[in-house]
Amino acid sequence: MIDWLKNINKEHPEFWKAYLSKFDKKSKRFVILSTETSGLNSVKDVILSIGSFAVIDNSIVIGDSFEAVLLQYKFLHDNGLSNEFIVESKMKKLGEPEAIKLLIDYIGNAVLVGHHIDFDVEMINAALERLDCGRLKNEALDIDVMYRKLQDINNKQFSLDELSTIYNLPKSDRNSSSEDAYKIALLFLKLKSRLGIK
């Protein structure tokens, strides 16, 4: 049977219906998104943490943020990976279904912004599929693509560290999804004004 036919009358969870109902108007809110994952394969790997900040009217709104550490013990155990990161984090730990529901409620119809954002979106879509939901509908902007467009560079990708160095952002030894999201937000504001994005 054709896959789309199976899903045509499927009953979606309430949080997903609420999310879909938000797209009747365009958002003026950007949500900067960064995920830490167990690897680079959206089929086999999982999200370990999510960090997000909103950008509204050319300002990073610290009070409008989202951060979650996901309990993925089964994945880590089955793959023989260390779970130090999850154990040591002082943040409240959430199961994947709860974290994804809260994230979807948080992002709403905002334009998503990230560094190689397609990967973050694919990881979230994989988690949504496990919850019997559809795929994200949000528009997305990638700061690497924005920088390359600004510089007219087509043959090279830039890491977050490289972009941070180019724009003189302070370096940090800590690596967390929220810290990356904040760096991405700063870079986005610099690139957004240069590219004339409203």
N, C-alpha and C positions, 0 to 999 in steps of 0.2 A: 504494500500500500504506500502511496506517496506520503512523505513525511508531513508536508503542510496540511494534508487532508486530515491526518490524525489530530492535529492541533487546532483545527478550525472551530470546534465547539468545546475546546478544553476550558475548564473553569480555572481562572487564575486566582492566586491569593489576593486578599484585599489590599495589601500594601502596594502590589503591582498595579492594580486597577487605579488606586489613588495617584500613583506616579504617572500613569498614562494620561490621566485627566488633566495634568498640569501643562500640557503642550498646546493648548488652544491659544496661548499668547507667547510672545518672545520674551525671554528673560534679559534683564540688564545686569545680571549677576554672573560672574565667572567663578567657577570652583576649581582651584588648583589642586591637583590630585597626584599623590605618589603612593605606590604600593611597594612593600618588601615581599618578595616571593621566595619559594623554596627552589626555584629554578626558572628556566626560560621557556618551558613547554606548557601551554595553556591547557592541554589535555591531561598531562600527568602531574603537573605541579599545582601548588595551592598558595593562597595569599596568607602571609604571616602577620602583616600589619598594614594599616592604612593611615595616611596623614593627609589632611585637607585644610585649606583656608579659602575664604571667600574674598574676591576682589570686587568692590563696588565703587563706582565713580573714581577710578584711579587710586584707590586706597586698599591696603590689605586690612581686612577686618578681623583682628585677632579673636574677638568675641564670637565671630561666626566661623567656627572651626569644627572639625571632626577628627577624632583620633581613636583608633581601635587596635588592640592586639588580639589576634584570633587564636583560639585553642585549636591546634591541629595535631594533637598528640598521636592520633591513629596514623595520620600520614607520616609523621616524623618517625614513629616506631616502625611502621611497615617498611620504611626506606632506610632504616638504620642511621637517621640523622640526629644530631644533637638538638635538644630543645632548650639549651641554656638561655637563648634570647627570650623565649616565652616565660621561662621560670624566673629569670632575673628582673624582668620588667615589672615595675611597681604599678603599672596601669591595671585596671580591671580587665580581666580576660573574658572574651565573648566567644560563643560558638559561632561557626561560620554563618548559619542561617540568621541569627540575631544581628550579627555585625552587618551583613549585606542588607537586611531590611532597614536598619538604622541609616546606613550609607545612602540607600535609594531615597529615603525620606529626606535626608540632608541635601542631596544634590538637586532634587526636583528637576526643573527644566533648564538649569544653568548651563552655560557653555563650559565644557570641561577643558582644562589646560594642564599639560604635563610635559615631561621630557620623554619622548618616544611613547606618547599617550596611547597609541594603538595597542601596545602590549598591555597596559593597565586595563584598558577597556575590554580586551579579550579575556583577561583573567577574571574580571567582574562578570562578563557574560557567561563564562564557564560556571561560575558559582551560581548565577541566576538560573542557568539551565538545570542545575541540581535541585533548585527550588520550584521547578516547573513554571518558570517565567520566560518571557521573551528576551530580546536583546535591548541594550541601552539605546535610547532614541536621541540622546543629547548630541549637539554639535560638539566638535572637539578641535582644539588648536594645539600644535606641537611646537615648543620653543626652539627645538633644533631646526625644524623646517622654517620657522619664522626667521631665525638667524641666517640660515643659508639663503633664503629669499632676499633678505636685506643686503647680503654681501654678494649675491649672484654666484653662489657656489653650488654646483650640482653633484660633484664627485666625491664628497667627503661628509661623514656624519661627525658631530661633535658630542663628546661626553658632557655630563653635567659639570664635572670638574673643569673641563676645558672652557666651557662657556662662563663659568664662575671666574676663572682666571682672566679671560678676555674683558669681563666687566668689573674686575677688581672687587669681587665679593670676598669677604673674609673666609679663610679656610677653617675647617673643623675636623677633628679626629673622630668625633662621634658620627655615626651613620644611622639615622633613623628616618622613617618615612615622613615624619612631621618636619624634621629639619630639611630634608630634600624638598618638601612641598614649599617651605618658606623661601628657600633659595630660588626655586622655580617661579614663585610669585614675584620676587624682586626682579628676576630676569624678564619675566613677562611684562612687568610695568615698563621696563626700559625699552623692550622691543615693540610693545604695543604703541607707544607714543611715536617711535621712529617709523612704524609702518602705517600710522594713521588709523588704527583700529579703534572704533568707538565702543 
